Amino acid sequence: MRPASTAAVLLLTVLGLGSCWAEDQPAGCEACDTAACADLQSDPRNCGACGAACPTGATCQSGVCACAGGRTACGGACVTTQSDPAHCGACATACPADAVCSLGKCAQSCDGALTQCGASCIDTTTDPDNCGACGASCGADGTCEGSICMCSGGGSTATDPANCGSCGNVCAPGQKCVAGACTCGAVGKSFAGDVQPILTAHCASTGCHGGASPKQGLDLAAGHAFASLSNTKAAECSDGRLRVAPGQPSDSYLMDKLLGVDLCLGTSMPKQKALTSQEIETISNWICAGAPSN
Protein backbone atom coordinates (compact mmCIF):
# COMPACT_ATOMS: atom_id res chain seq x y z
CA MET A 1 0.00 0.00 0.00
CA ARG A 2 1.31 3.45 -0.93
CA PRO A 3 2.25 5.45 2.24
CA ALA A 4 -0.25 8.18 3.03
CA SER A 5 0.92 11.77 2.91
CA THR A 6 1.63 13.64 6.17
CA ALA A 7 -1.45 15.80 5.64
CA ALA A 8 -3.64 12.74 5.02
CA VAL A 9 -2.36 10.99 8.14
CA LEU A 10 -3.03 14.14 10.18
CA LEU A 11 -6.58 14.41 8.85
CA LEU A 12 -7.32 10.74 9.51
CA THR A 13 -5.88 11.00 13.01
CA VAL A 14 -8.22 13.87 13.79
CA LEU A 15 -11.09 11.73 12.56
CA GLY A 16 -10.01 8.90 14.84
CA LEU A 17 -8.83 6.69 11.97
CA GLY A 18 -5.19 7.72 11.59
CA SER A 19 -3.66 4.76 13.37
CA CYS A 20 -5.02 2.42 10.69
CA TRP A 21 -3.09 4.19 7.99
CA ALA A 22 0.26 4.35 9.70
CA GLU A 23 3.08 2.66 7.77
CA ASP A 24 3.86 0.31 10.68
CA GLN A 25 0.27 -0.93 11.04
CA PRO A 26 0.03 -4.77 11.00
CA ALA A 27 -1.61 -6.56 8.09
CA GLY A 28 -5.36 -7.15 8.40
CA CYS A 29 -6.09 -3.87 10.15
CA GLU A 30 -9.29 -2.13 9.10
CA ALA A 31 -10.71 1.25 10.08
CA CYS A 32 -14.15 0.33 11.43
CA ASP A 33 -15.53 3.56 12.86
CA THR A 34 -13.23 3.28 15.88
CA ALA A 35 -10.11 5.13 17.00
CA ALA A 36 -8.17 1.85 17.00
CA CYS A 37 -7.84 -0.60 14.18
CA ALA A 38 -10.06 -3.65 14.01
CA ASP A 39 -8.67 -7.08 13.19
CA LEU A 40 -11.51 -8.61 11.23
CA GLN A 41 -10.13 -12.07 11.91
CA SER A 42 -10.40 -11.84 15.72
CA ASP A 43 -12.39 -8.76 16.79
CA PRO A 44 -15.84 -9.93 18.07
CA ARG A 45 -17.22 -6.43 17.40
CA ASN A 46 -16.13 -6.56 13.76
CA CYS A 47 -15.93 -10.23 12.84
CA GLY A 48 -15.31 -10.78 9.13
CA ALA A 49 -16.54 -7.27 8.31
CA CYS A 50 -16.86 -3.88 9.95
CA GLY A 51 -19.89 -3.75 12.24
CA ALA A 52 -20.51 -7.51 12.15
CA ALA A 53 -20.74 -8.09 15.90
CA CYS A 54 -20.75 -11.56 17.42
CA PRO A 55 -23.41 -12.52 19.98
CA THR A 56 -22.61 -12.01 23.66
CA GLY A 57 -20.21 -14.70 24.85
CA ALA A 58 -19.07 -15.67 21.35
CA THR A 59 -15.53 -15.28 20.03
CA CYS A 60 -14.30 -14.35 16.57
CA GLN A 61 -12.13 -17.03 14.97
CA SER A 62 -10.72 -16.55 11.46
CA GLY A 63 -13.43 -13.99 10.72
CA VAL A 64 -16.31 -16.23 11.86
CA CYS A 65 -18.29 -15.96 15.12
CA ALA A 66 -17.88 -19.07 17.26
CA CYS A 67 -20.26 -19.91 20.10
CA ALA A 68 -19.38 -22.19 23.01
CA GLY A 69 -21.00 -25.55 23.76
CA GLY A 70 -21.75 -26.48 20.16
CA ARG A 71 -24.13 -23.53 19.72
CA THR A 72 -24.52 -21.57 16.48
CA ALA A 73 -24.53 -17.79 16.06
CA CYS A 74 -28.02 -16.89 14.76
CA GLY A 75 -29.61 -13.44 14.73
CA GLY A 76 -27.32 -11.94 17.34
CA ALA A 77 -27.58 -14.89 19.74
CA CYS A 78 -25.90 -18.24 20.33
CA VAL A 79 -28.52 -20.96 19.87
CA THR A 80 -28.74 -24.75 19.76
CA THR A 81 -30.12 -25.56 16.31
CA GLN A 82 -30.86 -29.12 17.42
CA SER A 83 -33.64 -27.87 19.71
CA ASP A 84 -34.38 -24.17 19.11
CA PRO A 85 -37.84 -23.87 17.43
CA ALA A 86 -36.91 -20.50 15.93
CA HIS A 87 -33.69 -21.87 14.40
CA CYS A 88 -34.41 -25.57 13.96
CA GLY A 89 -31.64 -27.24 12.00
CA ALA A 90 -30.42 -23.90 10.65
CA CYS A 91 -30.61 -20.21 11.45
CA ALA A 92 -34.03 -18.61 10.86
CA THR A 93 -35.69 -21.96 10.13
CA ALA A 94 -38.72 -21.68 12.41
CA CYS A 95 -41.09 -24.51 13.31
CA PRO A 96 -44.88 -24.06 13.05
CA ALA A 97 -46.68 -23.01 16.22
CA ASP A 98 -47.99 -26.54 16.89
CA ALA A 99 -44.62 -28.26 16.38
CA VAL A 100 -41.48 -28.84 18.41
CA CYS A 101 -37.82 -28.85 17.36
CA SER A 102 -36.41 -32.35 17.83
CA LEU A 103 -32.86 -33.24 16.75
CA GLY A 104 -32.76 -30.33 14.32
CA LYS A 105 -36.11 -31.10 12.66
CA CYS A 106 -39.63 -29.82 13.24
CA ALA A 107 -41.87 -32.59 14.56
CA GLN A 108 -45.17 -33.19 16.33
CA SER A 109 -43.51 -34.74 19.38
CA CYS A 110 -40.07 -35.25 20.87
CA ASP A 111 -37.97 -38.11 19.61
CA GLY A 112 -36.87 -40.96 21.88
CA ALA A 113 -35.81 -40.10 25.44
CA LEU A 114 -35.76 -36.34 24.88
CA THR A 115 -37.73 -34.10 27.24
CA GLN A 116 -40.07 -31.42 25.92
CA CYS A 117 -39.21 -28.00 27.36
CA GLY A 118 -41.59 -25.53 25.76
CA ALA A 119 -41.29 -26.15 22.02
CA SER A 120 -37.78 -27.60 22.37
CA CYS A 121 -36.81 -31.27 22.73
CA ILE A 122 -33.96 -31.48 25.20
CA ASP A 123 -31.52 -34.12 26.39
CA THR A 124 -31.55 -33.10 30.04
CA THR A 125 -28.57 -35.34 30.76
CA THR A 126 -26.22 -33.09 28.77
CA ASP A 127 -27.94 -29.72 28.12
CA PRO A 128 -26.30 -27.01 30.31
CA ASP A 129 -29.42 -24.83 30.08
CA ASN A 130 -31.76 -27.64 31.14
CA CYS A 131 -29.60 -29.93 33.24
CA GLY A 132 -31.68 -32.62 34.93
CA ALA A 133 -34.88 -30.61 34.40
CA CYS A 134 -36.31 -27.89 32.15
CA GLY A 135 -34.86 -24.49 33.04
CA ALA A 136 -32.16 -25.83 35.37
CA SER A 137 -29.21 -23.79 34.08
CA CYS A 138 -25.56 -24.56 34.79
CA GLY A 139 -24.59 -20.95 34.12
CA ALA A 140 -22.31 -19.48 31.47
CA ASP A 141 -19.27 -21.57 32.41
CA GLY A 142 -20.97 -24.79 33.52
CA THR A 143 -21.40 -28.08 31.69
CA CYS A 144 -23.99 -30.82 32.19
CA GLU A 145 -22.82 -34.37 32.76
CA GLY A 146 -25.30 -37.08 33.61
CA SER A 147 -27.99 -34.51 34.56
CA ILE A 148 -25.60 -32.84 37.04
CA CYS A 149 -24.02 -29.43 36.49
CA MET A 150 -20.23 -29.38 36.57
CA CYS A 151 -18.40 -26.10 37.09
CA SER A 152 -14.92 -24.94 36.06
CA GLY A 153 -12.42 -26.88 38.11
CA GLY A 154 -14.62 -29.98 38.11
CA GLY A 155 -16.92 -29.12 41.02
CA SER A 156 -20.37 -30.69 41.00
CA THR A 157 -23.32 -28.49 41.92
CA ALA A 158 -24.79 -31.48 43.74
CA THR A 159 -21.97 -31.88 46.27
CA ASP A 160 -19.36 -29.11 45.94
CA PRO A 161 -19.72 -26.50 48.76
CA ALA A 162 -18.02 -23.95 46.48
CA ASN A 163 -20.66 -24.49 43.76
CA CYS A 164 -23.73 -25.71 45.62
CA GLY A 165 -26.92 -25.68 43.55
CA SER A 166 -25.29 -23.44 40.94
CA CYS A 167 -21.77 -22.54 39.85
CA GLY A 168 -20.24 -19.97 42.20
CA ASN A 169 -22.77 -20.40 45.02
CA VAL A 170 -20.53 -20.89 48.07
CA CYS A 171 -21.82 -22.52 51.26
CA ALA A 172 -20.96 -20.84 54.54
CA PRO A 173 -18.08 -22.22 56.62
CA GLY A 174 -19.12 -25.45 58.32
CA GLN A 175 -21.92 -26.16 55.85
CA LYS A 176 -22.00 -29.11 53.49
CA CYS A 177 -23.54 -29.37 50.03
CA VAL A 178 -26.10 -32.17 49.89
CA ALA A 179 -28.22 -32.72 46.78
CA GLY A 180 -27.49 -29.16 45.62
CA ALA A 181 -28.41 -27.44 48.89
CA CYS A 182 -26.20 -26.01 51.62
CA THR A 183 -26.97 -27.89 54.82
CA CYS A 184 -25.83 -27.52 58.40
CA GLY A 185 -23.57 -29.96 60.18
CA ALA A 186 -24.67 -31.92 63.22
CA VAL A 187 -22.64 -29.85 65.69
CA GLY A 188 -24.61 -27.06 67.38
CA LYS A 189 -23.06 -24.14 69.25
CA SER A 190 -24.14 -22.15 72.29
CA PHE A 191 -24.48 -18.39 71.93
CA ALA A 192 -23.45 -17.63 75.50
CA GLY A 193 -20.71 -20.24 75.73
CA ASP A 194 -19.25 -20.21 72.21
CA VAL A 195 -20.28 -17.12 70.24
CA GLN A 196 -20.40 -14.32 72.81
CA PRO A 197 -16.76 -14.86 73.95
CA ILE A 198 -15.63 -14.36 70.33
CA LEU A 199 -17.69 -11.16 69.96
CA THR A 200 -16.49 -9.83 73.31
CA ALA A 201 -12.84 -10.45 72.50
CA HIS A 202 -12.85 -9.00 68.97
CA CYS A 203 -15.83 -6.71 68.40
CA ALA A 204 -17.44 -5.27 71.54
CA SER A 205 -14.90 -2.61 72.50
CA THR A 206 -15.87 1.04 73.05
CA GLY A 207 -15.67 2.94 69.77
CA CYS A 208 -16.49 -0.17 67.80
CA HIS A 209 -19.56 -2.30 68.57
CA GLY A 210 -19.72 -1.57 72.25
CA GLY A 211 -20.05 1.35 74.64
CA ALA A 212 -22.68 4.09 74.65
CA SER A 213 -22.72 4.61 70.85
CA PRO A 214 -21.90 1.37 69.03
CA LYS A 215 -21.28 1.72 65.29
CA GLN A 216 -24.26 1.09 63.01
CA GLY A 217 -26.33 0.65 66.16
CA LEU A 218 -24.87 -2.84 66.50
CA ASP A 219 -24.11 -3.56 70.16
CA LEU A 220 -22.16 -6.79 70.51
CA ALA A 221 -21.49 -6.52 74.24
CA ALA A 222 -22.73 -9.30 76.51
CA GLY A 223 -26.42 -8.90 77.29
CA HIS A 224 -27.07 -6.87 74.11
CA ALA A 225 -25.51 -8.86 71.25
CA PHE A 226 -28.23 -11.44 70.67
CA ALA A 227 -31.01 -8.86 70.30
CA SER A 228 -28.80 -6.79 67.98
CA LEU A 229 -28.16 -9.74 65.70
CA SER A 230 -30.96 -12.28 65.42
CA ASN A 231 -33.68 -11.38 62.88
CA THR A 232 -32.48 -7.75 62.90
CA LYS A 233 -31.99 -5.82 59.65
CA ALA A 234 -28.47 -4.58 58.87
CA ALA A 235 -28.58 -0.78 59.11
CA GLU A 236 -26.06 -0.32 56.27
CA CYS A 237 -27.96 -2.48 53.76
CA SER A 238 -30.90 -1.20 51.74
CA ASP A 239 -32.03 -4.66 50.61
CA GLY A 240 -33.50 -5.73 53.96
CA ARG A 241 -30.69 -8.19 54.67
CA LEU A 242 -30.69 -9.60 58.21
CA ARG A 243 -27.61 -9.51 60.38
CA VAL A 244 -28.43 -13.08 61.39
CA ALA A 245 -31.03 -15.14 59.53
CA PRO A 246 -31.59 -18.15 61.82
CA GLY A 247 -30.70 -21.38 60.06
CA GLN A 248 -29.26 -19.52 57.04
CA PRO A 249 -25.61 -18.45 57.49
CA SER A 250 -25.26 -17.82 53.75
CA ASP A 251 -28.06 -15.22 54.01
CA SER A 252 -26.72 -13.60 57.21
CA TYR A 253 -24.93 -10.27 56.83
CA LEU A 254 -22.83 -11.04 59.90
CA MET A 255 -21.15 -13.82 57.91
CA ASP A 256 -20.66 -11.50 54.92
CA LYS A 257 -18.82 -9.02 57.17
CA LEU A 258 -16.65 -11.71 58.72
CA LEU A 259 -15.76 -13.16 55.29
CA GLY A 260 -15.52 -9.80 53.47
CA VAL A 261 -17.97 -10.72 50.70
CA ASP A 262 -21.05 -8.99 49.23
CA LEU A 263 -20.67 -5.99 51.55
CA CYS A 264 -23.20 -3.14 51.61
CA LEU A 265 -20.72 -0.70 53.14
CA GLY A 266 -17.20 -0.58 54.53
CA THR A 267 -14.77 -3.46 54.83
CA SER A 268 -14.62 -6.88 56.44
CA MET A 269 -14.70 -7.09 60.22
CA PRO A 270 -13.09 -7.10 62.67
CA LYS A 271 -10.54 -4.60 61.32
CA GLN A 272 -7.74 -5.08 63.81
CA LYS A 273 -7.40 -8.86 63.61
CA ALA A 274 -9.44 -11.22 61.48
CA LEU A 275 -11.14 -14.12 63.16
CA THR A 276 -9.62 -17.56 62.74
CA SER A 277 -11.34 -20.05 60.44
CA GLN A 278 -12.37 -22.01 63.54
CA GLU A 279 -14.00 -18.93 65.13
CA ILE A 280 -15.87 -18.13 61.90
CA GLU A 281 -17.04 -21.74 61.66
CA THR A 282 -18.26 -21.60 65.27
CA ILE A 283 -20.47 -18.58 64.49
CA SER A 284 -21.69 -20.19 61.26
CA ASN A 285 -22.59 -23.40 63.09
CA TRP A 286 -24.55 -21.42 65.68
CA ILE A 287 -26.54 -19.70 62.93
CA CYS A 288 -26.99 -23.04 61.16
CA ALA A 289 -28.52 -24.51 64.32
CA GLY A 290 -31.20 -21.81 64.22
CA ALA A 291 -29.27 -19.09 66.10
CA PRO A 292 -30.68 -20.08 69.53
CA SER A 293 -30.35 -17.74 72.53
CA ASN A 294 -28.78 -20.47 74.63
C-alpha positions in Angstrom: 0.0 0.0 0.0 1.3 3.5 -0.9 2.3 5.5 2.2 -0.3 8.2 3.0 0.9 11.8 2.9 1.6 13.6 6.2 -1.4 15.8 5.6 -3.6 12.7 5.0 -2.4 11.0 8.1 -3.0 14.1 10.2 -6.6 14.4 8.9 -7.3 10.7 9.5 -5.9 11.0 13.0 -8.2 13.9 13.8 -11.1 11.7 12.6 -10.0 8.9 14.8 -8.8 6.7 12.0 -5.2 7.7 11.6 -3.7 4.8 13.4 -5.0 2.4 10.7 -3.1 4.2 8.0 0.3 4.4 9.7 3.1 2.7 7.8 3.9 0.3 10.7 0.3 -0.9 11.0 0.0 -4.8 11.0 -1.6 -6.6 8.1 -5.4 -7.2 8.4 -6.1 -3.9 10.1 -9.3 -2.1 9.1 -10.7 1.3 10.1 -14.2 0.3 11.4 -15.5 3.6 12.9 -13.2 3.3 15.9 -10.1 5.1 17.0 -8.2 1.8 17.0 -7.8 -0.6 14.2 -10.1 -3.7 14.0 -8.7 -7.1 13.2 -11.5 -8.6 11.2 -10.1 -12.1 11.9 -10.4 -11.8 15.7 -12.4 -8.8 16.8 -15.8 -9.9 18.1 -17.2 -6.4 17.4 -16.1 -6.6 13.8 -15.9 -10.2 12.8 -15.3 -10.8 9.1 -16.5 -7.3 8.3 -16.9 -3.9 10.0 -19.9 -3.8 12.2 -20.5 -7.5 12.2 -20.7 -8.1 15.9 -20.8 -11.6 17.4 -23.4 -12.5 20.0 -22.6 -12.0 23.7 -20.2 -14.7 24.8 -19.1 -15.7 21.3 -15.5 -15.3 20.0 -14.3 -14.3 16.6 -12.1 -17.0 15.0 -10.7 -16.6 11.5 -13.4 -14.0 10.7 -16.3 -16.2 11.9 -18.3 -16.0 15.1 -17.9 -19.1 17.3 -20.3 -19.9 20.1 -19.4 -22.2 23.0 -21.0 -25.5 23.8 -21.8 -26.5 20.2 -24.1 -23.5 19.7 -24.5 -21.6 16.5 -24.5 -17.8 16.1 -28.0 -16.9 14.8 -29.6 -13.4 14.7 -27.3 -11.9 17.3 -27.6 -14.9 19.7 -25.9 -18.2 20.3 -28.5 -21.0 19.9 -28.7 -24.7 19.8 -30.1 -25.6 16.3 -30.9 -29.1 17.4 -33.6 -27.9 19.7 -34.4 -24.2 19.1 -37.8 -23.9 17.4 -36.9 -20.5 15.9 -33.7 -21.9 14.4 -34.4 -25.6 14.0 -31.6 -27.2 12.0 -30.4 -23.9 10.6 -30.6 -20.2 11.5 -34.0 -18.6 10.9 -35.7 -22.0 10.1 -38.7 -21.7 12.4 -41.1 -24.5 13.3 -44.9 -24.1 13.1 -46.7 -23.0 16.2 -48.0 -26.5 16.9 -44.6 -28.3 16.4 -41.5 -28.8 18.4 -37.8 -28.8 17.4 -36.4 -32.3 17.8 -32.9 -33.2 16.8 -32.8 -30.3 14.3 -36.1 -31.1 12.7 -39.6 -29.8 13.2 -41.9 -32.6 14.6 -45.2 -33.2 16.3 -43.5 -34.7 19.4 -40.1 -35.2 20.9 -38.0 -38.1 19.6 -36.9 -41.0 21.9 -35.8 -40.1 25.4 -35.8 -36.3 24.9 -37.7 -34.1 27.2 -40.1 -31.4 25.9 -39.2 -28.0 27.4 -41.6 -25.5 25.8 -41.3 -26.1 22.0 -37.8 -27.6 22.4 -36.8 -31.3 22.7 -34.0 -31.5 25.2 -31.5 -34.1 26.4 -31.5 -33.1 30.0 -28.6 -35.3 30.8 -26.2 -33.1 28.8 -27.9 -29.7 28.1 -26.3 -27.0 30.3 -29.4 -24.8 30.1 -31.8 -27.6 31.1 -29.6 -29.9 33.2 -31.7 -32.6 34.9 -34.9 -30.6 34.4 -36.3 -27.9 32.1 -34.9 -24.5 33.0 -32.2 -25.8 35.4 -29.2 -23.8 34.1 -25.6 -24.6 34.8 -24.6 -20.9 34.1 -22.3 -19.5 31.5 -19.3 -21.6 32.4 -21.0 -24.8 33.5 -21.4 -28.1 31.7 -24.0 -30.8 32.2 -22.8 -34.4 32.8 -25.3 -37.1 33.6 -28.0 -34.5 34.6 -25.6 -32.8 37.0 -24.0 -29.4 36.5 -20.2 -29.4 36.6 -18.4 -26.1 37.1 -14.9 -24.9 36.1 -12.4 -26.9 38.1 -14.6 -30.0 38.1 -16.9 -29.1 41.0 -20.4 -30.7 41.0 -23.3 -28.5 41.9 -24.8 -31.5 43.7 -22.0 -31.9 46.3 -19.4 -29.1 45.9 -19.7 -26.5 48.8 -18.0 -24.0 46.5 -20.7 -24.5 43.8 -23.7 -25.7 45.6 -26.9 -25.7 43.6 -25.3 -23.4 40.9 -21.8 -22.5 39.9 -20.2 -20.0 42.2 -22.8 -20.4 45.0 -20.5 -20.9 48.1 -21.8 -22.5 51.3 -21.0 -20.8 54.5 -18.1 -22.2 56.6 -19.1 -25.4 58.3 -21.9 -26.2 55.9 -22.0 -29.1 53.5 -23.5 -29.4 50.0 -26.1 -32.2 49.9 -28.2 -32.7 46.8 -27.5 -29.2 45.6 -28.4 -27.4 48.9 -26.2 -26.0 51.6 -27.0 -27.9 54.8 -25.8 -27.5 58.4 -23.6 -30.0 60.2 -24.7 -31.9 63.2 -22.6 -29.8 65.7 -24.6 -27.1 67.4 -23.1 -24.1 69.3 -24.1 -22.1 72.3 -24.5 -18.4 71.9 -23.4 -17.6 75.5 -20.7 -20.2 75.7 -19.2 -20.2 72.2 -20.3 -17.1 70.2 -20.4 -14.3 72.8 -16.8 -14.9 73.9 -15.6 -14.4 70.3 -17.7 -11.2 70.0 -16.5 -9.8 73.3 -12.8 -10.5 72.5 -12.8 -9.0 69.0 -15.8 -6.7 68.4 -17.4 -5.3 71.5 -14.9 -2.6 72.5 -15.9 1.0 73.0 -15.7 2.9 69.8 -16.5 -0.2 67.8 -19.6 -2.3 68.6 -19.7 -1.6 72.3 -20.0 1.4 74.6 -22.7 4.1 74.6 -22.7 4.6 70.9 -21.9 1.4 69.0 -21.3 1.7 65.3 -24.3 1.1 63.0 -26.3 0.7 66.2 -24.9 -2.8 66.5 -24.1 -3.6 70.2 -22.2 -6.8 70.5 -21.5 -6.5 74.2 -22.7 -9.3 76.5 -26.4 -8.9 77.3 -27.1 -6.9 74.1 -25.5 -8.9 71.2 -28.2 -11.4 70.7 -31.0 -8.9 70.3 -28.8 -6.8 68.0 -28.2 -9.7 65.7 -31.0 -12.3 65.4 -33.7 -11.4 62.9 -32.5 -7.8 62.9 -32.0 -5.8 59.6 -28.5 -4.6 58.9 -28.6 -0.8 59.1 -26.1 -0.3 56.3 -28.0 -2.5 53.8 -30.9 -1.2 51.7 -32.0 -4.7 50.6 -33.5 -5.7 54.0 -30.7 -8.2 54.7 -30.7 -9.6 58.2 -27.6 -9.5 60.4 -28.4 -13.1 61.4 -31.0 -15.1 59.5 -31.6 -18.1 61.8 -30.7 -21.4 60.1 -29.3 -19.5 57.0 -25.6 -18.5 57.5 -25.3 -17.8 53.7 -28.1 -15.2 54.0 -26.7 -13.6 57.2 -24.9 -10.3 56.8 -22.8 -11.0 59.9 -21.1 -13.8 57.9 -20.7 -11.5 54.9 -18.8 -9.0 57.2 -16.7 -11.7 58.7 -15.8 -13.2 55.3 -15.5 -9.8 53.5 -18.0 -10.7 50.7 -21.1 -9.0 49.2 -20.7 -6.0 51.5 -23.2 -3.1 51.6 -20.7 -0.7 53.1 -17.2 -0.6 54.5 -14.8 -3.5 54.8 -14.6 -6.9 56.4 -14.7 -7.1 60.2 -13.1 -7.1 62.7 -10.5 -4.6 61.3 -7.7 -5.1 63.8 -7.4 -8.9 63.6 -9.4 -11.2 61.5 -11.1 -14.1 63.2 -9.6 -17.6 62.7 -11.3 -20.1 60.4 -12.4 -22.0 63.5 -14.0 -18.9 65.1 -15.9 -18.1 61.9 -17.0 -21.7 61.7 -18.3 -21.6 65.3 -20.5 -18.6 64.5 -21.7 -20.2 61.3 -22.6 -23.4 63.1 -24.5 -21.4 65.7 -26.5 -19.7 62.9 -27.0 -23.0 61.2 -28.5 -24.5 64.3 -31.2 -21.8 64.2 -29.3 -19.1 66.1 -30.7 -20.1 69.5 -30.3 -17.7 72.5 -28.8 -20.5 74.6 
